[in-house]
Amino acid sequence: MTMKPLIGLTPLYREYREMDRSILGKSYTDIVQQAGGLPVLIPPVIDPEDLASLLRRLDGIVLTGGDDLAPDLYGEDGSELTPKPGHPRRSRHDRLIFEYVWQQKVPTLAICLGLQEINVFLGGTLYQDIPKQIKQAQVHKIGDWFEARHNVELLEGSLLERLVGSGNVETNSAHHQSVRHVAKELQITGRSQDGVIEALEPRDGSIPLLAVQWHPESETNAACGITLFEWLISESASRMNNPAI
């Protein structure tokens, strides 16, 4: 039997009386399986060494979407623009996961919040609210779901352009925050027509990481949906079969 790569996914963290919980939508775990991987939820691990031990057993990572990052993580004061930041336990945990995969070059797909996290964790900043801080911005979010859609222009020669097979792609959109100042280790590989950053990749091409602002796990356009997960599974399978990578 052919072994499938184990793909770790970062869940939401919710306080609920005495039963705080980790939560992840089935769209993430379903698409990982459809792309050929086995999904593994990464719960909030208390001991960093235990977390590293768990991560060593995984072949790839998905940094999933979620709540807003707290503004103090990128040097700004909290304000009405970020009224409900995500739980600090998740942001601390996700930072440890990212630091590990960045250093160890573990194949990683970062989605929505995940894109914003890698930029902030590497020293970048965010717009706290697109409608209030970016003039003439397109609609990037309608309600709490993915009804908003727009085109994304992709950087010629980028990994994302090669995967999608086109320099322009239509995607879903469900975010009110976006990257402002890009961390020096990253390059912009996708923008919407209003200039909002929609994709980032490492400048170091040996790091197998792809970050997108849309939600490929819920995308009906396969080119910018399951194709990105198939890339992750392929990279993860190569790492699984070649542990020295």
PyMOL commands that set and color helices and strands:
alter all, ss='L'
color gray80, all
select helices_A, chain A and resi 26-34+48-56+71-74+88-104+113-121+130-133+159-164+216-218+222-224+226-241
alter helices_A, ss='H'
color red, helices_A
select strands_A, chain A and resi 6-9+12-14+21-23+38-41+60-63+108-111+126-127+148-154+168-173+178-179+186-192+197-202+209-212
alter strands_A, ss='S'
color yellow, strands_A
deselect
rebuild
show_as cartoon
